[in-house]
Amino acid sequence: MRVLNVPVPPGLPDAWAGWLAPARQPFFLTGEEAQALGLRAVLRSGVTFTPEQRDTYALWNLRPEADRVVWLGQEDWRALPPASRRALLRAQVRHGRAAVPRTRDFADLLPHLTGARFVWWPSLVSPAVLARVLSTGRPACQSQSVPAEVWADAASLLPQAQELAGTWPRASGPNCFGTVMGAAGVAGAAEEWMQREPFEAFLAARTRPGGQDDQPGTLLVWRDVAGAVQHAAVTLGGGWALHKPSQSWMTPRVALPVDDLIRSCRTRGWRLYRSRLRV
C-alpha cells in the first residue's frame, strides 16, 4: 500500500483506522446544547486526550464555548433520533471539530450514506477510504524523483535526509522541527514531538543567516508576527526540499520541489526566513 506516494509499513493501516474511526469518540458541545439534546456530558477541561485524538479531531481548533464532551459509540449514535444526529453534526462543524467529512466527498466509496455530513465509524473504513482521507489536499512525496547526485551532495550536511524522505511516522508527534534536526544528523530527533525551545537552540548552534534555495542545507523557517517559529523545512539542493507538514499521524515526511513546498506552507501572518547549516 502506498499513500501520497509513500510506502505504508505493515500494521500501520490498522492503527490509522483505529485513530480515524474509534469505537467510541468525542463530540463537543456547549452545556446548553448538551442539555437540549438530552446527552450526558462532561467538562472538556477534565478529559485527557491522546496525541492521536488531538490530531484526528483538531482539538486546537475547537471553540472555547464548546466546553462539554459527549462520548458516543456507533450503537449510541444509531439510537439517537435523526434530528439529534443532524444537530450534533452541525454543532461539530460549528465548533471546529475535525473528522466530520462531507458525504459527497466519499459518495463513490460509501454510496449508502445520506445527509450532508457524517462521522467515521469502524464499519465505514477501508484501505481506499484511508488513502483518500490521508491524501486529500496534501501534495504527494516526490523523493523518488530527486536525482541521486542531489542526495549525494546533500549527505555531508544532511546525513539522514534521504532515509527520512518518504516515510510515515509511527504515530502523532514527529513534526517539522524534528524532521529538520533529524535530517541534519541529530540522533532521535525525527521521532520526537520536537518543541520550539530545542529547535531554536539548534538554529542558534548549527546555522548562520542566509542560504540559497538551490543549495543543500538552507533552513526555511516560518515565524508568526510575534516571532515564534511555526514551521520549518530544509533544502536538499537542485531545487528540492524536505519537510513534515505537521505533527499529525496523517502526514508523512515528504520531498518536494522547493517552490511547491513554500507555496504549500503559505499562511496568513507567517513570514519566511532563511539560514544555512554550518559545515
N, C-alpha and C positions, 0 to 999 in steps of 0.2 A: 504494500500500500504506500502511495506517495500522496502527500498533500502539500500544496504550494511548491511542488517540485522538490520536496524534501522527503527522503525515506522515513517511514514511521517504524520505530522499533517494535518488536513483538510485545504484546501486552499493553502497550500504551493506548490503543483504541478503546480497550475495556475501561481503562482509567478515565479517558476522555468522556465516555458515555456516562460513567458514574458522576462526574463533575457537572456535566451539562444537564443530565436528567436524573437526579437522585430520586429515590423512592419517596422522600419527604422533603419538601422545600419551603422556603420562607416567602411570605407575602407581606408587603409593608403598607401600613395604613395609619391614618390619624386615629385617635381614640374615638372620635365621633363616627368615623367610617366603620370601624370595627363594631361599635355598638349598634349602628344602623343595620349592619349585615348579620348581627347575632353571632359573631365569631369570637372565640376565646383568644385573647391577645395578651402578649407580654411586652414589657418595655424593651425596646431595642437596645438601650444602654446596658441592659443586664445580660445580653446574649453575646457569646464569643463565637465568632465566625472563623472558619478555616481560611487560609490564603486562597484556596480554590473557590470557595463560596464568595469571597470578596471580589474575585475577578469575574466569575460567572455572572454575578448579579450587579456588577459595577457599583459596589456599595459606597464608593467615594462620591458617586453622583446622586445619591438619594437626598431628597429634600428634607430639611431638619424636622418639618412638621409631621412627617411620616415616622413617628417615633414608636409605633407599635408593630410587633411581628406576630403573624399568624402562621403556624406550621400546618401544612396540609399534605396528605398523601393522595395518590391518584383516586382511590376509592372515596376519600373525603371530598375530593373535587367533583367527582361524578355525582355525589349525593346532594350537592348544592343545587338549588333551583337555577335554571338557565339565566334568569335575570341577575342573580347574585354572582354567577361566574362572569357575566359580562361586566358587571360593576367592578369586580376585582381586577379584571384585565385592564379596564380603563384607568383604575387607580394606580396600577403598577406603572403604566406608561406615563401617567401624570406625575408620579413621584420620582421617576428616573431610574426605576429598576430595569436592568437588562434581562435578556433571555425571555422576551415577550415578542417573538417574531410575528411578522405579517403572514397570514395564511397563504396569500398569493405567491409569496416567495418560495414556498415549498409545495405548491399545488401539484406539481408533476410527481413528486416523491411521496406525498401524503394526500392523495386525492379525496379521501373520506372526510377531511377536516372541514368544518363550517365556521362561519363567523369571520371577522376581520383579523383577529389575532388569537394566539394560543400560547400555552406554556408547555415546556418539554416534560414528558414522562418517559419512563424506560421503554414502554411499548412503542414509542414513536421513533426511536433512534436506530439507525442502520449505518453501515460504513458510508453510504452515499450521503446521508444526512450529515454525518460528522464532517465529511470532506467539504460540504457546502458551507456549513457553519464556520469552519476554520479558515476557509479561503475567501469568503465574500469580503470584498473591499480591501484586500491585502495583496500587494504585489508578490508574485512568485519568485522564489530564490533563483538566482542565475549563476550560482557558484560554478556549475559545470562549464559555463561559457567564459570564465576567467582564464586567460591564457596561462600556460604552465610557466612561462618566463615571468609573469606578474607575481605569481605565488613565490617563485624562486627569489626574485628581487626583494620581496617584502619580508622574507623569512628572517633576516638579521634583526629587523625592528619588531616584527610581529610573528614570533616563532610558533604561535598556536592558532593563527588566524585561519589557515586552511583546514585545520582539524575541526574548528568550531563552525565554520561556514556550512550551512545546510544541515543543521542538527536541531532536534527538538529538546526542550528542557524536560526533565522528568516530572515536574510539577510546577506550580506557580512559585515565583520567587526570583529565579535568574533574570537579570534585567540588562538594560543597555550599558550601565556603568560597569557591571561585572564582565560583560562581553568584551568591552574595550580593554579593560585591565587584563582579562584572561588572554586575549589575543596578543597583548604585549608581554606575556610570559609570567604574569602574577599567578602563582600556583593556587588553584581552588577558587579563584575569583569568579569565574564564569558560572559556577554552580551556586553562588550566593545571591541573596537579595541585597545587593550592594547599596549602601546608603550614601547620601551626599558627602558626609564628612570624610570617609576614607577615599572617595573618589576625588574630592578637592585636594586631599593630601597627595594623591597620586599625580594629579596635574601639577602641583607645585614642585614635586620632587623629580618628575620624569619628563616634563615638557618645557618648552620655551615658546614665546609668542611667534606667530607666523605660520608658514606652511603653505603648500600648494596642493590643490585637489588632484592633480595628475601624478603626484609623488606618493610613495608609501609612507605611512606614519604621521599623516596630518589628522589631528583630532578635530572633529566637528562637534562643537559644544553649543547647545541652545540654552539660553538663560531667559528668565522672565524679567519683567520691568524692575523687580526688586533685586535682581542679580543672582537669584537662586538658580542653580543648574537644574534643567528639566529633562534633557535628553543628550545622548552622545553617540557618535559613530566614529569610525576610523577609516581613512583611505588606505587602499591596497596598492595604489599605483595604476597607471594605464587607464585612468578614468573609472575605477571600481572602488567600492567601499563596502564596509561590513557594519551591521548593527543588529540589535534585537529590538523590535518596535516597542515592547512593553515588558513588564514583569509577569504578564499573564501566561498561564499554561497554553493559551491559544496561539501564541506567536513563536515561531522558530527564529533562529539566528540566520540572517539572510545576507547574501552578497548581491549588490545591485549596482548599476551604473550610478556614479556619484550624483549626477543631475537628477535622476529619478528618485534617489534616496532623499536628497534635500527637498525636492518637491513634495514627497510624501510626508515630510515632517513639518511642513509649514503650519504654524499655529499662531493665531492672533495673540499678540502680546509677547511672543518669543523673538529673540534676536540671536543670530548665528555668529559664533566666534570661532577662530581657528588657532590652534597651537600645534607645535611639532614635537614628536618624541625625540629625546636626546639620544644620540648614538652611544 
